Amino acid sequence: MLKLIIIIVYLAVGLVVASNNNYLGDLNDISAVISALLAVLLWPLVLLGIDLHIGGVPNVDINKKG
């Protein structure tokens, strides 16, 4: 039972981290879905700044300053 709770908490944190880092925004193709799954499962790497976007550059506003 404790193992299941740990897995659920790990995945919940992964969903929050992936959402905050724009992995769950636009899931319109398979590469975006794979990127989102990787970000949820490997969320500690996302926190370290590793980009897990598959198949191109993520949608970034080039006009955004700061």
Stockholm file with secondary structure:
# STOCKHOLM 1.0

chainA/1-66         MLKLIIIIVYLAVGLVVASNNNYLGDLNDISAVISALLAVLLWPLVLLGIDLHIGGVPNVDINKKG
#=GR chainA/1-66 SS CHHHHHHHHHHHHHHHHHHHTTSSSCCCSHHHHHHHHHHHHTHHHHHTTCCCCCSSCCCCCTTCCC
#=GC SS_cons        CHHHHHHHHHHHHHHHHHHHTTSSSCCCSHHHHHHHHHHHHTHHHHHTTCCCCCSSCCCCCTTCCC
//
